[in-house]
């Protein structure tokens, strides 16, 4: 008796971090895809000298709209 081997050509969408072969239902670990960040400004902080009105640095706090990652960008 001979068994046909599945080639796992058609994989389903990612479920629970795995992709499943649609023919034999074998699970494969899904490849990790990094977020294509869409940054939105959450805050704008200025450090300045009030007496002379000089701005020393500007700090932008950005948050990704998709995954929620937060980063800061400082301009001196």
C-alpha positions in Angstrom: 0.0 0.0 0.0 1.5 3.3 -1.1 0.7 6.7 0.5 0.8 9.9 -1.5 3.0 12.5 0.1 1.5 16.0 0.4 3.4 18.8 -1.1 1.9 21.4 1.2 1.4 23.8 -1.7 -1.8 25.5 -0.4 -1.5 27.0 3.0 -4.3 28.8 4.9 -4.1 32.2 6.4 -2.3 32.6 9.7 -4.3 31.3 12.7 -2.8 31.2 16.2 0.7 31.9 14.8 0.5 28.8 12.4 -0.4 28.2 8.8 -2.2 24.9 8.0 -2.0 22.9 4.8 -5.5 22.8 3.3 -5.0 19.3 2.0 -3.6 17.4 5.0 -4.0 20.0 7.8 -0.4 19.9 8.9 0.7 22.9 10.9 3.6 25.1 9.9 5.0 28.0 12.0 4.0 31.2 10.3 6.8 33.6 9.2 7.1 36.7 11.3 6.1 39.9 9.5 7.1 43.2 11.0 4.7 46.0 11.3 4.8 48.6 8.5 4.5 51.5 11.1 2.1 54.4 10.6 3.3 56.9 13.1 1.0 59.4 14.7 2.2 62.3 16.8 1.0 61.9 20.4 2.9 64.8 22.1 5.3 67.7 21.2 7.5 68.8 24.1 9.8 71.8 23.9 12.7 72.6 26.3 13.2 76.3 26.1 14.7 79.2 27.9 11.7 81.4 28.9 13.8 84.5 29.5 15.4 84.6 26.1 12.9 82.6 24.1 15.5 80.1 22.8 14.4 76.5 22.1 17.1 74.0 23.0 15.4 70.8 21.9 12.1 69.6 20.5 10.9 66.1 21.5 8.2 64.4 19.5 6.4 61.4 21.0 5.1 59.1 18.2 2.8 56.1 18.4 2.2 53.5 15.7 -1.5 53.5 14.7 -1.3 49.7 13.9 0.7 48.0 16.6 0.9 50.7 19.4 4.7 50.9 19.6 5.9 54.2 21.0 9.1 56.0 20.1 10.5 59.5 20.7 12.4 61.7 18.3 14.6 64.5 19.7 15.7 67.4 17.6 18.5 69.5 19.1 
